[in-house]
Amino acid sequence: MKTIAITPVFNEENVIISVLDRIKRHVDLLIVSNDGSTDETEALIEAWRQDKQGVYVITARKNGGASMALKKGYALVAHLLNTEVIEPADAVVEIDSDGQHDPDYIPSLVERFVAARENRVILARRGFSNYPFVKVWGNRFLTAVASVLSGTRYHDVESNYRVMAARVFPELIQYFWGYRYSGAFEVGIILGRLGYQTDNTF
């Protein structure tokens, strides 16, 4: 089984190389979706990838929002599956590039994914001790709405740190709009409506 990671990127010149190094050591293939960065991020990514195997870089000329960057990554996963570069049961990890998600948890998340039933999605929860009060309550509201609409009891629906099977992506992109910053919220609802069960106790 291969492990594939998707990470959306926008103006992360201060941390991007460190984050990519830490992600790459845990995965077989890495998809970097650069969402029209205007700082040195693009140049840093291009230099970093030169001696790397299994790195795909998608570069948008115009910023479309994190969700659109994810949608492009999702489409590439579906293409890699269609062309048999990856297999339906391979694990796809979605992880942010700004350093808020610790890449060293990837093996544990993938291990939980492998042990779970076939239709399971693994979603990591974030700690909110350093988050502003307004953002915490906003997250709770969106999480409650997504839980009702999806039929899944979420704890942090806006977390972009998840693992699911490659087979999910051709179906997911049929419904995913990828509008600006709706990504995690939208994906959580779609997965529930498609019948996938999310384990978000990690």
ZASETOR-645365 format. One line per 8 residues: their letters; for each residue z, x, y of C-alpha. Coordinates in Angstrom, 3 decimals. Layout:
BEGIN
a) Z:X:Y; ...
% end
This chain:
BEGIN
mktiaitp) 0.000:0.000:0.000; -0.936:1.274:3.439; 1.131:0.805:6.585; -0.811:0.098:9.766; 0.709:-0.050:13.252; -0.615:-1.805:16.354; 0.793:-0.820:19.735; -0.382:-2.237:23.089
vfneenvi) -0.228:0.229:25.977; -0.279:-0.077:29.767; 0.704:2.706:32.170; 3.171:4.509:29.903; 2.368:8.105:30.854; 6.033:9.140:30.819; 6.754:8.102:27.237; 3.469:7.456:25.426
isvldrik) 3.110:10.759:23.567; 6.688:10.705:22.305; 6.310:7.101:21.152; 2.955:7.689:19.441; 4.286:10.778:17.646; 7.254:8.804:16.328; 5.131:5.842:15.220; 2.458:7.987:13.560
rhvdlliv) 4.882:9.798:11.297; 5.738:6.485:9.616; 2.270:4.925:9.204; -1.082:5.604:7.570; -3.209:4.087:10.342; -2.375:3.593:14.011; -4.201:1.236:16.385; -3.579:2.003:20.062
sndgstde) -4.765:-0.771:22.375; -4.905:0.637:25.908; -4.936:-2.292:28.306; -6.725:-0.765:31.286; -4.062:1.807:32.183; -4.506:3.222:35.701; -2.247:6.276:35.398; -2.690:9.290:33.078
tealieaw) -2.026:7.258:29.923; -5.662:7.148:28.774; -6.172:10.900:29.182; -2.921:11.640:27.366; -3.871:9.369:24.451; -7.340:10.923:24.149; -5.932:14.455:24.106; -3.216:13.491:21.608
rqdkqgvy) -5.608:11.870:19.143; -7.961:14.864:18.843; -6.272:16.447:15.821; -5.033:13.197:14.263; -6.402:11.310:11.267; -6.256:7.530:11.026; -5.952:6.788:14.755; -8.040:4.029:16.347
vitarkng) -8.045:3.679:20.133; -9.235:0.553:21.913; -9.668:1.042:25.663; -10.116:-1.856:28.064; -11.546:-1.081:31.471; -9.616:-3.952:33.069; -6.011:-5.014:32.504; -5.856:-8.289:30.581
gasmalkk) -2.146:-8.424:29.823; -0.134:-7.381:26.777; -1.267:-10.396:24.778; -4.949:-9.584:25.210; -4.274:-6.003:24.153; -2.607:-7.351:21.015; -5.500:-9.720:20.364; -7.912:-6.784:20.342
gyalvahl) -5.650:-4.970:17.897; -5.468:-8.069:15.709; -9.273:-8.309:15.695; -9.554:-4.676:14.605; -7.123:-5.289:11.736; -9.283:-8.233:10.626; -12.370:-5.985:10.814; -10.716:-3.211:8.804
lnteviep) -9.782:-5.802:6.196; -13.294:-7.250:6.112; -14.805:-3.782:5.664; -12.247:-2.929:2.930; -10.684:-0.034:4.818; -7.363:-1.786:4.257; -6.198:-4.283:1.634; -4.875:-7.843:2.094
adavveid) -1.343:-6.855:1.029; -1.101:-3.834:3.358; 1.744:-3.945:5.881; 0.846:-4.251:9.566; 3.563:-3.315:12.047; 3.406:-4.555:15.627; 5.462:-2.391:17.993; 5.672:-1.912:21.762
sdgqhdpd) 4.779:1.444:23.323; 7.357:1.543:26.128; 10.158:2.916:23.961; 12.211:-0.288:23.686; 11.537:-0.403:19.930; 12.750:2.472:17.777; 9.865:3.591:15.503; 12.362:5.069:13.053
yipslver) 13.123:1.514:11.904; 9.563:1.117:10.597; 10.399:2.245:7.023; 13.325:-0.200:6.816; 11.227:-3.088:8.152; 8.391:-2.300:5.744; 10.849:-2.021:2.861; 12.177:-5.475:3.694
fvaarenr) 8.604:-6.769:3.950; 7.730:-5.391:0.495; 10.837:-6.977:-1.034; 10.136:-10.361:0.548; 7.988:-13.172:-0.771; 4.247:-13.065:-0.117; 4.246:-15.439:2.858; 7.080:-13.700:4.719
vilarrgf) 6.946:-12.106:8.159; 9.675:-9.651:9.193; 10.734:-9.814:12.854; 13.288:-7.379:14.316; 15.890:-8.651:16.781; 16.650:-6.751:19.970; 20.054:-6.088:21.499; 20.441:-7.678:24.940
snypfvkv) 23.522:-5.859:26.232; 21.520:-4.098:28.971; 19.255:-7.023:29.869; 19.643:-9.046:33.101; 21.340:-12.422:32.761; 18.206:-14.329:33.824; 16.031:-12.578:31.247; 18.525:-13.272:28.457
wgnrflta) 18.634:-16.991:29.255; 14.854:-17.092:29.615; 14.542:-15.554:26.173; 16.990:-18.076:24.737; 15.005:-20.964:26.218; 11.661:-19.731:24.860; 13.258:-18.963:21.498; 14.630:-22.512:21.281
vasvlsgt) 11.239:-24.011:22.188; 9.398:-21.829:19.660; 11.942:-22.707:16.969; 11.301:-26.426:17.477; 7.512:-26.140:17.671; 7.173:-23.773:14.718; 9.809:-25.178:12.383; 11.322:-21.672:12.144
ryhdvesn) 14.822:-20.737:13.317; 14.163:-17.797:15.617; 16.795:-15.534:17.167; 14.485:-13.513:19.460; 10.968:-14.935:19.437; 9.838:-12.582:22.216; 10.397:-9.474:20.137; 7.079:-7.745:19.463
yrvmaarv) 8.523:-5.702:16.606; 7.242:-7.407:13.460; 5.663:-6.725:10.080; 3.204:-8.982:8.311; 0.460:-8.681:5.705; -3.058:-7.743:6.752; -4.293:-10.965:5.148; -2.621:-12.948:7.941
fpeliqyf) -4.826:-11.626:10.746; -8.191:-13.324:10.119; -6.364:-16.666:10.193; -4.091:-15.745:13.101; -6.902:-14.763:15.476; -8.541:-18.156:15.039; -5.645:-19.705:16.979; -4.263:-16.877:19.104
wgyrysga) -5.366:-17.167:22.750; -3.859:-13.891:23.900; -3.210:-15.152:27.406; -1.475:-12.492:29.543; 2.145:-12.293:28.306; 2.331:-15.250:25.910; 1.854:-13.059:22.850; 5.108:-12.984:20.887
fevgiilg) 5.978:-16.581:21.797; 2.519:-17.793:20.822; 2.387:-15.803:17.581; 5.801:-17.113:16.550; 4.642:-20.704:16.890; 1.286:-20.121:15.173; 2.829:-18.345:12.186; 5.292:-21.171:11.653
rlgyqtdn) 2.577:-23.818:11.896; 0.438:-21.883:9.395; 3.302:-21.944:6.906; 4.520:-18.359:7.153; 8.281:-17.902:6.988; 9.854:-15.373:9.347; 12.870:-13.306:8.392; 14.437:-12.412:11.743
tf) 17.913:-11.410:10.638; 17.240:-7.629:10.883
% end
